């Protein structure tokens, strides 16, 4: 996905979730950390520890490394939640997303408290 030549030769059927090639190309060309660094807005970065798509050790760490010096940025990790902030046990899998669930109350409470502060 990171190779521009590779992504140009794909069809929608070849891609995850059947999303259009333009969607993936936009993601490829987009650098959110660089953009966010230019904003002087309060930011809340949340991470589910069981998230296998957005990794705490790489992605969340990247956000912290980029923004940790700012006073108007907060970071929080939720121990039992997956990519959807739904709690579970053990290693998260794609099949877990097929099970109906709800965003954990702790996640909602953190967002509410953050909103109240800003």
N, C-alpha and C positions, 0 to 999 in steps of 0.2 A: 504493500500500500504506500510505502514511502518513496518508491521509485516512480517518478512522473511518467516514464515510458510505459511502465506496467499498468498504471491506472488509466492511461489514455486508451489502452487496448481492451478494456473490460466492457462487458455489457451489464445491464442491470441484473440479469439473472445470475451472473457470476458473483455478485456481491452480497455481503451479509445483510439480512433483513429485507432484501429486495429493494434497498434504497437506490435512488438514481446515482449514476456515476458523478454527476455534478455535486451531489451532497458530499461524497467521499473526497472529491477533488478539492472542494472548499475546505474541508477539514485538513487536508494535506497542506494547503497553502496558508492556513490560519495559524498564527502563533499567539494564543491567548495570554500567555505570561507576559510577553512583550507589550501587548495592548493594555493589560491590567496595570502594569507598572506605570503607565502614563496617566492613570486615573487617580484622582485624589478623593475617592469615595470610600465609605466604610465597606468592608468586605468580610463575609463569613465563609470560611472554607470548611466543609464537613466531609468526613470520610468514614465509610463503613469498614471495619477491620476485616470482614469476610468478603470484601469486594475483590473479585478476581479480574475485573475489567479495568478498574482504575486502582492502581496499586499504592498502598500506603508507603512502601519502601522506595517507590520511584516518583509517581505523580504527586502524591500529597507532600512528599519531601521536597519536590521541585517547587511547589507553591510556597512552602515554608521558607526554603532557601531564598526565593525571589522576594518575598513580602514580609518576612519575620521582623525586619527592622522598623516596620511601620506600626504606629500606635493604633491606627484605625482598622486593623485587620485582626480577626480572631480565627483560631483553628480548633477543631474538636474532632476526636475520633470516637466512634461508637463501636464498642467491643464485639457485639453479636450481630451487627447488621451487614447486609449484603449491598450490592450496587443500588438497590431500590430502597434502602434503609428499612428493610423488613428483617426482623430478627430470625435467627435460626441457629442451628448447632452444626459443628463440623465444617468441612470444606464446602463452600458454595459451588453450585453447578448451574448450567443453563436450565436444567429441568426444574430447579427450585423456582424459577420465574413463572412457571405454569401453575403454581399453587397460589391460590388467592391469599392475600395477606394485607396488612395495614402498616403504614409508616409507624415506627416505634414512637411512643409517647415522649420519650426522652429527646428524640430528634425534634419533634414539634415544639416541645417546651424550650429547647435551646434556641430555635428560630424565633419564637415569640419573645423570649427574653432579649435576644439580640436586637430585634426590631424596636422593642421598648427603649433600649439604650440609645438608639440612633435617633 
